[in-house]
Amino acid sequence: TIQSHRHPWRQQTTTSRRRGVSRLSIGELAAQ
Protein backbone atom coordinates (compact mmCIF):
# COMPACT_ATOMS: atom_id res chain seq x y z
CA THR A 1 0.00 0.00 0.00
CA ILE A 2 2.87 2.36 0.73
CA GLN A 3 4.27 1.84 -2.78
CA SER A 4 0.94 2.95 -4.26
CA HIS A 5 0.88 6.01 -2.01
CA ARG A 6 4.56 6.71 -2.55
CA HIS A 7 3.85 8.74 -5.69
CA PRO A 8 1.06 10.96 -4.31
CA TRP A 9 2.73 11.20 -0.93
CA ARG A 10 5.99 12.47 -2.32
CA GLN A 11 4.22 15.27 -4.21
CA GLN A 12 2.12 16.26 -1.19
CA THR A 13 5.09 15.87 1.13
CA THR A 14 6.83 18.82 -0.52
CA THR A 15 3.93 21.16 0.21
CA SER A 16 3.07 19.54 3.54
CA ARG A 17 6.67 19.56 4.74
CA ARG A 18 6.75 23.35 4.29
CA ARG A 19 3.62 23.62 6.51
CA GLY A 20 5.18 21.23 9.00
CA VAL A 21 2.48 18.60 8.83
CA SER A 22 3.49 15.55 10.84
CA ARG A 23 0.79 13.46 9.12
CA LEU A 24 2.66 13.39 5.80
CA SER A 25 5.98 13.25 7.63
CA ILE A 26 5.03 9.83 8.98
CA GLY A 27 4.15 8.67 5.48
CA GLU A 28 7.55 9.69 4.18
CA LEU A 29 9.31 7.79 6.96
CA ALA A 30 7.26 4.67 6.23
CA ALA A 31 8.06 4.92 2.51
CA GLN A 32 11.76 5.20 3.25
N, C-alpha and C positions, 0 to 999 in steps of 0.2 A: 504493500500500500504506500509505503514511503516513496518508492521509486516513481509511482504514478504522480505523487504530489511533489516530487522533487522539482519538476519543471515549474509549476505554478508557484510553488513555495519560494523558489529562488527569485523569481521576478518580484513577488510581494515582499520578500525579505529586504530587498534594497530600500523600498519605501518605508517598510515597517521599522527596519533597523534605525532609520533616521529618527523616527518618532520614539523609538525606545520601547517597542512592544515586546514584551517577554513571551507572548503567545507564539509569535513566528520564530523567535529566538530558539525556543525549544524544538521547533520543527527543523531548524537548520542543524542543530546538534544531533538530532536523531538521524538526519540524512547523512551526516558525516560519519 
